[in-house]
């Protein structure tokens, strides 16, 4: 018995599993009463990454755009089916489904960004960070 497979053979069915990601509001701090300048200052105070500092400076310069934007939760823990450990999310906008990872949490960012399609994920260490995409991703209150 003989089987021949040609080089242009394509399987009929390919199953791709999307990892789950769960993050809870109860694991973080609600920043709805904070100003966006305070939120950016919080990030800036802890950042040692030059790219992230540049991003924060740009965000601060666009302060008026954020007046009617949803406010995030800070320091939320999340769990992904891709990782056995908790992932630390620095800022999470639950209604807009946006997550910001600080540069120091770049590994957690890398864990999620490739596979997750439910959340819009950004990181201060990412050299391709697009300020306009980030602002657009955050919905109004």
One Martini backbone bead per residue (centre of mass of N, CA, C, O) as a GRO file, in nm:
protein
  141
    1UNK     BB    1   0.098   0.034   0.022
    2UNK     BB    2   0.043   0.378  -0.104
    3UNK     BB    3   0.143   0.724  -0.033
    4UNK     BB    4   0.072   1.049  -0.175
    5UNK     BB    5   0.218   1.375  -0.127
    6UNK     BB    6   0.183   1.683  -0.210
    7UNK     BB    7   0.321   2.002  -0.172
    8UNK     BB    8   0.007   2.134  -0.205
    9UNK     BB    9  -0.108   2.035   0.047
   10UNK     BB   10  -0.432   2.081   0.216
   11UNK     BB   11  -0.600   2.101   0.477
   12UNK     BB   12  -0.937   2.122   0.558
   13UNK     BB   13  -0.872   2.142   0.879
   14UNK     BB   14  -0.823   2.412   1.111
   15UNK     BB   15  -0.734   2.447   1.451
   16UNK     BB   16  -0.788   2.740   1.652
   17UNK     BB   17  -0.689   2.848   1.967
   18UNK     BB   18  -0.812   3.075   2.190
   19UNK     BB   19  -0.721   3.238   2.446
   20UNK     BB   20  -0.784   3.305   2.765
   21UNK     BB   21  -0.901   3.610   2.942
   22UNK     BB   22  -0.891   3.720   3.290
   23UNK     BB   23  -1.024   4.021   3.443
   24UNK     BB   24  -1.062   4.197   3.753
   25UNK     BB   25  -1.178   4.468   3.920
   26UNK     BB   26  -1.121   4.366   4.220
   27UNK     BB   27  -0.791   4.372   4.166
   28UNK     BB   28  -0.826   4.687   4.163
   29UNK     BB   29  -0.821   5.042   4.096
   30UNK     BB   30  -1.037   5.298   4.086
   31UNK     BB   31  -1.003   5.599   3.856
   32UNK     BB   32  -1.271   5.779   3.817
   33UNK     BB   33  -1.164   6.029   4.021
   34UNK     BB   34  -0.934   6.077   3.835
   35UNK     BB   35  -0.710   6.228   3.659
   36UNK     BB   36  -0.518   6.197   3.382
   37UNK     BB   37  -0.266   6.331   3.497
   38UNK     BB   38  -0.247   6.130   3.737
   39UNK     BB   39  -0.221   5.875   3.569
   40UNK     BB   40   0.041   5.956   3.417
   41UNK     BB   41   0.209   6.010   3.671
   42UNK     BB   42   0.207   5.726   3.776
   43UNK     BB   43   0.363   5.604   3.541
   44UNK     BB   44   0.610   5.794   3.552
   45UNK     BB   45   0.712   5.725   3.845
   46UNK     BB   46   0.781   5.405   3.746
   47UNK     BB   47   0.948   5.480   3.501
   48UNK     BB   48   1.260   5.368   3.306
   49UNK     BB   49   1.156   5.402   3.017
   50UNK     BB   50   1.204   5.595   2.742
   51UNK     BB   51   0.959   5.527   2.567
   52UNK     BB   52   0.746   5.565   2.788
   53UNK     BB   53   0.810   5.860   2.854
   54UNK     BB   54   0.734   5.962   2.573
   55UNK     BB   55   0.440   5.872   2.578
   56UNK     BB   56   0.350   6.027   2.830
   57UNK     BB   57   0.413   6.306   2.720
   58UNK     BB   58   0.208   6.285   2.487
   59UNK     BB   59  -0.043   6.237   2.660
   60UNK     BB   60  -0.026   6.503   2.819
   61UNK     BB   61  -0.052   6.688   2.556
   62UNK     BB   62  -0.362   6.537   2.521
   63UNK     BB   63  -0.559   6.592   2.763
   64UNK     BB   64  -0.835   6.696   2.634
   65UNK     BB   65  -0.920   6.420   2.501
   66UNK     BB   66  -0.985   6.277   2.800
   67UNK     BB   67  -1.238   6.412   2.937
   68UNK     BB   68  -1.460   6.178   2.799
   69UNK     BB   69  -1.317   5.934   2.907
   70UNK     BB   70  -1.261   5.653   3.018
   71UNK     BB   71  -1.168   5.501   3.313
   72UNK     BB   72  -0.941   5.326   3.484
   73UNK     BB   73  -0.779   5.056   3.613
   74UNK     BB   74  -0.543   4.961   3.862
   75UNK     BB   75  -0.367   4.688   3.910
   76UNK     BB   76  -0.446   4.423   3.750
   77UNK     BB   77  -0.536   4.090   3.750
   78UNK     BB   78  -0.455   3.817   3.534
   79UNK     BB   79  -0.571   3.531   3.331
   80UNK     BB   80  -0.414   3.284   3.131
   81UNK     BB   81  -0.391   2.999   2.929
   82UNK     BB   82  -0.071   3.067   2.868
   83UNK     BB   83  -0.049   3.093   3.191
   84UNK     BB   84   0.021   3.014   3.532
   85UNK     BB   85   0.035   3.306   3.586
   86UNK     BB   86  -0.006   3.614   3.666
   87UNK     BB   87  -0.111   3.919   3.521
   88UNK     BB   88   0.007   4.251   3.496
   89UNK     BB   89  -0.212   4.532   3.486
   90UNK     BB   90  -0.190   4.866   3.495
   91UNK     BB   91  -0.425   4.927   3.276
   92UNK     BB   92  -0.798   4.919   3.272
   93UNK     BB   93  -1.055   4.919   3.019
   94UNK     BB   94  -1.342   4.754   3.029
   95UNK     BB   95  -1.541   4.871   2.815
   96UNK     BB   96  -1.301   4.895   2.587
   97UNK     BB   97  -1.085   4.670   2.605
   98UNK     BB   98  -0.816   4.789   2.758
   99UNK     BB   99  -0.453   4.744   2.778
  100UNK     BB  100  -0.184   4.851   2.998
  101UNK     BB  101   0.161   4.803   2.982
  102UNK     BB  102   0.434   4.827   3.125
  103UNK     BB  103   0.763   4.787   3.066
  104UNK     BB  104   0.798   4.582   3.313
  105UNK     BB  105   0.543   4.406   3.162
  106UNK     BB  106   0.631   4.287   2.879
  107UNK     BB  107   0.591   3.981   2.910
  108UNK     BB  108   0.284   3.991   2.944
  109UNK     BB  109   0.229   4.128   2.678
  110UNK     BB  110   0.351   3.904   2.496
  111UNK     BB  111   0.157   3.681   2.584
  112UNK     BB  112  -0.111   3.832   2.460
  113UNK     BB  113  -0.078   3.985   2.176
  114UNK     BB  114  -0.073   3.742   1.970
  115UNK     BB  115  -0.364   3.589   2.063
  116UNK     BB  116  -0.542   3.817   2.149
  117UNK     BB  117  -0.879   3.954   2.041
  118UNK     BB  118  -1.053   4.105   2.275
  119UNK     BB  119  -0.809   4.288   2.331
  120UNK     BB  120  -0.648   4.595   2.365
  121UNK     BB  121  -0.289   4.607   2.341
  122UNK     BB  122  -0.042   4.780   2.545
  123UNK     BB  123   0.311   4.915   2.549
  124UNK     BB  124   0.573   5.116   2.658
  125UNK     BB  125   0.807   4.932   2.509
  126UNK     BB  126   0.676   4.975   2.238
  127UNK     BB  127   0.800   5.112   1.945
  128UNK     BB  128   0.495   5.089   1.794
  129UNK     BB  129   0.346   5.286   1.945
  130UNK     BB  130   0.009   5.426   1.906
  131UNK     BB  131  -0.148   5.696   2.011
  132UNK     BB  132  -0.406   5.708   1.833
  133UNK     BB  133  -0.498   5.417   1.885
  134UNK     BB  134  -0.521   5.441   2.188
  135UNK     BB  135  -0.728   5.671   2.201
  136UNK     BB  136  -0.944   5.529   2.022
  137UNK     BB  137  -0.984   5.273   2.211
  138UNK     BB  138  -1.094   5.477   2.409
  139UNK     BB  139  -1.382   5.536   2.537
  140UNK     BB  140  -1.646   5.680   2.635
  141UNK     BB  141  -1.841   5.736   2.921
   0.00000   0.00000   0.00000
